[in-house]
Amino acid sequence: MWRPIAFVCLIIQAVAGTCRLDFNSKAPGVFTGKFGSNIIILSAADGEISWDDNLLINAYCRNGFKGYSSYTSTPEKNLILSCSGSTIYYQTSESGSKNEIRSGYMSCQTESTYYEATISACKEYGLAYGLFVGKQPIILADVCYNLNTMRTQFVHYVAGPRSSVLEVQSTFNPSNTTFASNASVNVVFDSGAIKKENNSLVKAVHDEIPFYAEIVQYQLEELVPLDKSVGILSPYTDDFINTNTIAWWKPLKFGNWELVQEAIDQVSMSSSYDIFAGTSGAVMYPLNNRCSLSDKLTYRVDQYLRDVPLYVWNYVKSRDDKTDKGVIIIGVNSPFFEGGNKTDIPCADICDNIPWLSSLKNVRKMPSLGYVFCCKPGTIKLENFPDL
């Protein structure tokens, strides 16, 4: 698959002993610097990095930086940056000589990618999504992927405070999954397929149930907000969308599930949590006015017939409190759910017993905002749930 290369225009400044590099924040590469005995990952989210002119900065790019020099077109995976006065210099890992960095265009394709990995909770194909900074692997999320259906079964990531120290990044890995620095990229996704799939979803809903068009509003959206959960590494999550989209009913996604996500964000501000997220079941829609007949809501993508999922779930469990059994939070992804009957909820609902979910108490049972309920682990069987 061919991908367009995004070129980055750099503006180089040196003010009062401070070096500054301005760039397009969508294609920054990874930058690190020494702080005492530690190596710190520098924030590239605002489109610039700055450092004292007596320090050296390491710049990493998985596929090699381009456009950094007027003298060579050889892609370089590692550049060492320094500055003197108003001039910034680079060195390559093979050469000790300093050369003036090109004040113009410098590009780096996205850093994170998918690596084949063994994930203990996954019975299907395991993928580790992450990047290398030098020889240090950083895993941002695990993905359990079904190759027969070409769909994600669940994703696993860590929500909580994240350090910028490079040496401790492994403590934020979702699981004990590791991969070597010479690991090959096993899966390359076509990002253009997402737009095609969304068009197919919208068309299928319109064609199958046009008389419910006002309430049956589905679109592909991200399953989990990984970019908001990985702190300083958020610029390196763009490609995660390829395994991180589901068919959301918009009132749930932007209604009660937004409150669920806000609650997770709040509780994980001071403590770390494992988050497993996935979907189960299939939305059924009525074929007549009496609702005595129904059918699955489906849409086709190439040779695959996709079900629109009935449930979206998060299994949230504390990493710091080993006695915590966690909670399974489930959103009903359907406008055809009335709720209120015990038979509609396949477990004892414990949402109101979870203090950090109190913001949902008055609205979570409103079907128009997406009905939300909670289960104790082990009290409900969900399709695609991790084998924990």
HELIX and SHEET records of a PDB file:
HELIX    1   1 LEU A  166  PHE A  172  5                                   7    
HELIX    2   2 GLY A  192  GLU A  208  1                                  17    
HELIX    3   3 PRO A  210  TYR A  212  5                                   3    
HELIX    4   4 LEU A  226  SER A  229  1                                   4    
HELIX    5   5 GLY A  231  TYR A  236  5                                   6    
HELIX    6   6 ASP A  238  THR A  243  5                                   6    
HELIX    7   7 LYS A  250  LYS A  253  1                                   4    
HELIX    8   8 ASN A  256  VAL A  267  1                                  12    
HELIX    9   9 LYS A  342  ASP A  344  5                                   3    
HELIX   10  10 CYS A  351  ASN A  353  5                                   3    
HELIX   11  11 PRO A  355  LEU A  360  5                                   6    
HELIX   12  12 PRO A  367  LEU A  369  5                                   3    
SHEET    1   A 2 VAL A   8  CYS A   9  0                                        
SHEET    2   A 2 TYR A 105  MET A 106 -1                                        
SHEET    1   B 3 ILE A  11  VAL A  15  0                                        
SHEET    2   B 3 THR A  18  ASP A  22 -1                                        
SHEET    3   B 3 GLU A  48  ASP A  52 -1                                        
SHEET    1   C 6 ASN A  38  ILE A  41  0                                        
SHEET    2   C 6 VAL A  30  PHE A  35 -1                                        
SHEET    3   C 6 ILE A  57  PHE A  65 -1                                        
SHEET    4   C 6 GLU A  76  SER A  84 -1                                        
SHEET    5   C 6 THR A  87  THR A  92 -1                                        
SHEET    6   C 6 ASN A  99  GLU A 100 -1                                        
SHEET    1   D 9 VAL A 185  VAL A 187  0                                        
SHEET    2   D 9 THR A 113  GLU A 116 -1                                        
SHEET    3   D 9 TYR A 125  VAL A 133 -1                                        
SHEET    4   D 9 GLN A 136  ASN A 146 -1                                        
SHEET    5   D 9 ARG A 151  ALA A 159 -1                                        
SHEET    6   D 9 TYR A 273  SER A 280 -1                                        
SHEET    7   D 9 TYR A 311  SER A 318 -1                                        
SHEET    8   D 9 VAL A 327  VAL A 332 -1                                        
SHEET    9   D 9 VAL A 372  CYS A 375 -1                                        
SHEET    1   E 2 TYR A 218  GLU A 222  0                                        
SHEET    2   E 2 THR A 245  TRP A 249 -1                                        
SHEET    1   F 2 MET A 284  PRO A 286  0                                        
SHEET    2   F 2 SER A 294  LYS A 296 -1                                        
SHEET    1   G 2 THR A 298  VAL A 301  0                                        
SHEET    2   G 2 TYR A 304  ASP A 307 -1                                        
END                                                                             
